[in-house]
Amino acid sequence: MKTLRDIKVGGTAKVVKINGEGAIKRRIMDMGITKGVEIYVRKMAPLGDPMEITVRGYELAFRKADAEMIIVE
């Protein structure tokens, strides 16, 4: 099982599933991260957190703890 956190800078991935419940899952989905969407990993902070991704044409800073909830292929 591969998560968004495992994707290296410059890589792309397609969302398969979002784990989590309630408000956390809803917040991730409200950011535009839904099943089937392509995500491109643009940058990683010097200490690794947060990561910067591009989803649906806009940039988004994303914490690694949240990235572990997103299953990708």
Rosetta silent file (secondary structure, phi, psi, omega in degrees, C-alpha in Angstrom):
SEQUENCE: MKTLRDIKVGGTAKVVKINGEGAIKRRIMDMGITKGVEIYVRKMAPLGDPMEITVRGYELAFRKADAEMIIVE
SCORE:     score description
SCORE:     0.000 S_00000001
   1 L     0.000  122.482 -176.727    0.000    0.000    0.000 S_00000001
   2 E  -107.295  134.378  179.685    1.573    3.270   -1.181 S_00000001
   3 E  -110.293  169.018  178.167    0.659    6.641    0.326 S_00000001
   4 H   -59.852  -31.421  179.489    1.130   10.198   -0.905 S_00000001
   5 H   -61.989  -28.307 -178.083    3.961   10.561    1.599 S_00000001
   6 H   -77.918  -13.289 -177.655    5.966    7.930   -0.347 S_00000001
   7 L   -77.263  131.042 -179.125    5.935    9.930   -3.602 S_00000001
   8 L   -80.805  163.222  177.575    9.224   11.685   -4.323 S_00000001
   9 L   -60.040  132.577 -178.423    9.595   15.308   -5.505 S_00000001
  10 L    92.490   -6.005 -179.125    8.744   15.516   -9.204 S_00000001
  11 L   -92.545  159.017  175.737    6.523   12.442   -9.062 S_00000001
  12 E  -122.491  157.363  179.483    2.836   12.121   -9.796 S_00000001
  13 E  -152.166  155.180  177.446    0.234    9.805   -8.341 S_00000001
  14 E  -109.688  131.428 -177.819   -3.453    9.030   -8.709 S_00000001
  15 E   -71.719  128.498  177.660   -5.626    8.937   -5.572 S_00000001
  16 E  -101.342  -42.082 -175.261   -7.175    5.522   -4.930 S_00000001
  17 E  -158.369  150.911  173.968   -8.651    6.021   -1.451 S_00000001
  18 E  -115.677  117.834  175.734   -8.699    8.464    1.450 S_00000001
  19 L   -84.196  171.723 -179.336   -8.433    6.915    4.915 S_00000001
  20 L   106.135  170.612 -177.039   -9.561    8.743    8.019 S_00000001
  21 L  -138.071  159.060  171.181  -12.898    9.750    9.414 S_00000001
  22 H    57.464 -129.892 -172.245  -15.084   12.743   10.011 S_00000001
  23 H   -63.053  -35.523 -178.680  -13.634   16.242    9.936 S_00000001
  24 H   -66.856  -47.240  179.053  -10.152   15.204    8.785 S_00000001
  25 H   -63.304  -41.468  179.977  -11.429   13.291    5.757 S_00000001
  26 H   -63.400  -41.170  179.605  -13.869   16.107    4.929 S_00000001
  27 H   -62.709  -43.475  178.315  -11.063   18.714    5.113 S_00000001
  28 H   -62.624  -43.629  179.804   -8.905   16.709    2.701 S_00000001
  29 H   -68.063  -34.559  177.316  -11.807   16.310    0.284 S_00000001
  30 H   -65.136  -24.579  177.246  -12.658   20.026    0.552 S_00000001
  31 L   -77.803   -3.727  178.683   -9.112   20.776   -0.677 S_00000001
  32 L    98.436    4.934  179.593   -9.982   18.987   -3.914 S_00000001
  33 L   -92.573  101.727 -178.568   -8.272   15.700   -3.143 S_00000001
  34 L  -130.170  169.274 -178.652  -10.805   13.063   -4.140 S_00000001
  35 L   -57.448  131.303  176.436  -10.680    9.564   -5.606 S_00000001
  36 L    93.213  -10.078 -177.214   -9.210    9.511   -9.115 S_00000001
  37 L   -80.368  145.203  177.277   -7.510   12.935   -9.028 S_00000001
  38 E   -86.898  136.036  178.487   -3.860   13.322  -10.152 S_00000001
  39 E  -123.587  132.791  177.139   -1.416   14.833   -7.652 S_00000001
  40 E  -112.346  128.068  179.467    2.030   16.200   -8.521 S_00000001
  41 E   -89.062  110.979 -175.234    4.612   16.593   -5.740 S_00000001
  42 E   -85.349  -51.247 -173.986    6.375   19.939   -6.377 S_00000001
  43 E  -145.258  163.526  173.415    8.618   20.537   -3.360 S_00000001
  44 E  -131.172  135.545  177.748    9.558   19.244    0.038 S_00000001
  45 L   -62.535  155.220 -177.836   10.468   21.504    2.968 S_00000001
  46 L   -52.288  -37.210  178.192   14.094   21.205    4.168 S_00000001
  47 L   -95.200    6.341  174.262   13.066   19.128    7.178 S_00000001
  48 L    93.336   -7.591 -178.432   10.489   17.211    5.130 S_00000001
  49 L  -141.545  123.309    6.089    7.291   18.759    6.459 S_00000001
  50 L   -88.313  177.134  173.755    5.187   20.156    4.833 S_00000001
  51 E  -108.961  150.695  178.551    5.256   19.042    1.228 S_00000001
  52 E  -106.894  126.100 -178.572    3.984   21.207   -1.622 S_00000001
  53 E  -123.202  159.484  172.230    1.668   19.523   -4.117 S_00000001
  54 E  -114.037  125.249  179.144   -0.251   20.568   -7.208 S_00000001
  55 E  -140.113  130.189  179.732   -3.814   19.301   -7.436 S_00000001
  56 L    53.940   33.604  174.675   -6.523   20.440   -9.873 S_00000001
  57 L    86.972    5.799  177.308   -4.290   23.274  -11.123 S_00000001
  58 E  -133.172  156.209 -179.037   -3.410   24.917   -7.813 S_00000001
  59 E   -88.608  147.844 -175.337   -0.584   24.593   -5.287 S_00000001
  60 E  -147.907  131.799  173.422   -1.205   23.316   -1.804 S_00000001
  61 E   -88.000  132.581 -171.368    1.006   22.841    1.265 S_00000001
  62 E  -135.231  129.611  179.160    0.254   19.490    2.827 S_00000001
  63 L   -73.637  146.626 -179.409    1.429   17.942    6.111 S_00000001
  64 H   -64.343  -33.077  178.417    3.017   14.514    5.967 S_00000001
  65 H   -61.090  -38.588  177.229    0.657   13.232    8.671 S_00000001
  66 H   -74.051  -35.187 -179.056   -2.266   14.027    6.343 S_00000001
  67 H   -63.758  -28.455  178.823   -0.397   12.636    3.309 S_00000001
  68 L   -68.613  -18.075 -179.762   -0.227    9.229    5.027 S_00000001
  69 L   -83.295  -10.715 -175.271   -4.035    9.027    4.896 S_00000001
  70 E  -102.361  114.253  178.790   -4.106    9.211    1.088 S_00000001
  71 E   -87.157  129.072 -176.335   -3.620    5.895   -0.712 S_00000001
  72 E  -127.498  167.504  173.120   -2.213    6.348   -4.230 S_00000001
  73 L  -128.469    0.000    0.000   -1.137    4.280   -7.212 S_00000001
